[in-house]
Each structure stands twice: as structure tokens, then as C-alpha cells.
């Protein structure tokens, strides 16, 4: 197991020089999975005697949960660490600590190239994060880990992985003495303390990945695929609902694999109905589906289970079979369009989003044309377009037929412009549709609100601006509305008078006012 060491024993003070508990801010970068990990760290820190604050410039210790996925995300993480380090020179912060994927992926090398950070902590440090920070504040030098492939830390057989004892962020079970606001009060108690009081929260299904896509380094630093047990997921869902959460956003590296290491590859189909039945929950959303693994039964469960959003986050990555094979992925335009036809035959208004990579080694203009033809036929609501870049330790980094950077940039910009036109058109097709919008913010004295319809995932898929709100609408309510316009992927909708479900973020939900 990869370890990080200190020269200080457990224990010590979590107090600032003035005698108050040391304040700490957790800054989160990257995906929703990182948000869950940050809330685990927050729960551990609070239980360990630290005082959580929202803003980095108000904290004595700044913990930056980094992203290490692609080059742009790495740069953003380093820039954020440097900004936090500037707070030390201003006298507001005493320590800056890097955690998360970039820290796990590069460990000792990151610490050497970024001396502005007081410490670089890996995943194995998470269970003792409070003691680690106490030692760092006491001036004890932290010795960062030397990274290794975390796939080696779990058994080869998926069935043997649960209970292996390996530290996996977001899977921690709490000791019995943690306070109720930090963790569920009963059952397999996940360590978590909410950092965002809004009505939407990510809920981790699993971690890691067993796929071997040639462009992706995630399995090497996130490890092999490990499902959380349904009892853990359900108990955490009930706790989130008690905290005012109305939408559960199910996250993992590959949600279609959920349950395979628990002996039931169709476990997600049954779990969805149980999650949607949790008191107070208005909507369950599934993220990150692998197209080649998206079986008909799962499509039917998502499209046919009341309370589950008709939303399909499908990782196509490309449409040219030749490029997909070099990526070690499966499928082609025909099979992908067949999957979309199946989805829309069950849920005609379903939301569909995806990501694609442009400029992969060996990609030709013909491959780009195949991709664009597919995108036009697919009619997706949101598409992320990424230019290929070599990632350390991946198979594709050693490929020949690399494209020049200016070629990759031109293709990325061209496909991005095309996608923008297509998603604008898709939003226009929704004019006149009835949508159920989960309200996240209310503005202008309660006359306008912003939220998301079922086809709009958090952060990346656009939002819906509501006008003519029913009286008393508040965050956490679900408002039925009619789409009247759009601005890019964002919609404008008019609330239907007398149609509000829920009781805001502090209510129990499940109520319709007609």
C-alpha cells in the first residue's frame, strides 16, 4: 500500500494561536466525485477539532482538493494552490495542503516542483487528515508518497475487492462517535459533512475503473472498480434527504459497472427504485454511463422508474470505429444511434449528454467527418469537446501518428462550433415542452428563479430560468413550467400557476400543490 509518513505521533492541538479551533477551508476542483471526497475530508476535519469555513481567505489552513485528469485541469489545480499560497504571504493562512487526484497521481514529484504547498497528501492520508494537518501546522515536515499504480492495491478478482482494507475516498465508514450532522445516524455510516447547502448533492456509487482506455490515466491513480454496498448508498441517501437534499446525483467512474463486484451486474436497476422512494427525495439522476455496457434493462429502469430523471450521460468519446479501436473502446455510429433510438422510444424528451475527444493519434479528416455526422444525427442536449493531449503513463502517449498541436486546436475549435450550433438547435426543439424544474436560486423578490429540468445535469448542461413563479416558491421546490425560449443550451420557462412540488430545502418533499 502507498503510504505517507510523518515524524509526529497522533494527537496534538487543533487550535489557532488565539486558542480557538483552527479554521480550515476545503477548496474543490474537478468533478462531482471530488465533491464527495471533499465532504469526507470536511467530516473528518470537523470531527478532529477543526472549524470549517467557506472561503479560503478566511481560513488558517487551506486544503485544495485537486484534479489530475487532463492538462488544463492540472494547470487549474496548480494555479489554485499558488493562489492559496499567496494568502500565507498576506498573513491570513498558516498552511496550504494539496490533496486529491493530482496529489495522489504525482506525490513526491508534485511536492518537489511546488514548494509553495506545505504538504502533498495522498489518499492513504485521508483517514488521519486531522492529525496530518496538526503536524503540518506544528512545523513537522511531511514526507509525501511515491506514487504507484493503485490498481495493484486491490485484488484482481472484482468479487474479492470489497473489504480489502484499501483506502478508497468516499467509501469510508465512520466510527460511532461522529456527530449526526457529519454522518448518517445509523447503518453503515459514511463519513461526510456537507459543504454546499443547496438542494442537489452527489452520491458516490463506486470508485475506480477496470476499463483500459488508452487515453485515460484515471484507473492508475483511482484504482480498480469498487462498488459501495446498496445499504451504504441508501443510508447516505436518507441522511442527505434529512439535510434538505432533493436531487441525488449518482456518480462514479462508470455507473454501468455498478454491482459487478457484488455479484449482481443489474443491481443498479433495483437500487434506483429504492433511492427514488427515499422520503424527501424528488429526483435521482445517474451520471457516466459507458455506451457499450448500457444494457436494455438499465435504459428501461432509468426511463421507467418514477422519480428517476430521464437523463443519459453517455461517454461516446468518438464515433469513428477506427479511432475507437485505437482508444480501446467499443461501438460505432450505428450502434450509438441505435442506443439513442432505444432511449427515445421509451422517453422521447430524455436528456442526453456526452464528451468527445478530437485529435487522437491517427485521426483523419474522414474520422472527423464521421464524428460530425454522428453528432448531427444524435441530437444531444450537451456535448463536451476536448482536444487530445498525451497523459503520463497511458498507452496512447506512446502511439505514433501524433497530430500537430495546431491541427488538434483547429479541429477542436471547429467541432466545438458545430456542437454549439447543434445544442442550440436541440434547446430550440424544446420550446413548448412541459418541464419540471428543481429550483436552486430565487431572485428579484421571488419573481424569477433558476434551476434545472430533468434533462439538465449539474454544472455542465445549462439551466432553466423560471418566470411567473407560483407564490412562495423557494429553493428545493419542483416547479412545473412550459419552455418559452432559449439562450444557447439554457432555457426560459414560464411557471404553471398552482403547480409546485416540495417544501423547499428544509421540507420533506413529496407534496404537490394544485
Buried (B, 14 or more C-beta within 10 A) or exposed (E): EBEBEBEBEEEBEBBBEEEEBBBBBBBBBBBBBBBBBBBBBBBBBBBBBBBBBEEBBEBBBBBBBBBBBBEEBBEBBBEBBBBBBBBBEEEBBBBBBBBBBBBBBBBBBBBEEBEBBBBBBBBBBBBBBBBBBBBBBEEBEBBBBEBEEBBEBBEEEBEEBBEEEBBBBBBBEBEEEBEEBBBBEEBBBBBBBBBBEBBBBBBBBBBBBBBEBBBBBBBBBBBBBBBBBBEBBBBBBBBBBBBBBBBBBBBBBBBBBBBBBBEBBBBBBEBBBBBBBBEBBBBBBBBBBBBBBBBEEBBBBBBBBEBBBBBBBBBBBBBBBBBBEBBBBEBBBEBBBEBBEBBBEBBEBBBBBBBBBBBBBBBEEEBBEBBBEBBEBBBBBBBEBBBBBBBEEBBBBEBEEBBEEEBBBBBBEBBBEBBBEBBBEBBEBBBEBBBBBBBBEBEEEEEBBBBBBBBBBBEBBBBBBBBBBBEEBBBBBBBBBBBBBBEEBBBBBBBBEEBBBBBBBEBEBBEEEE
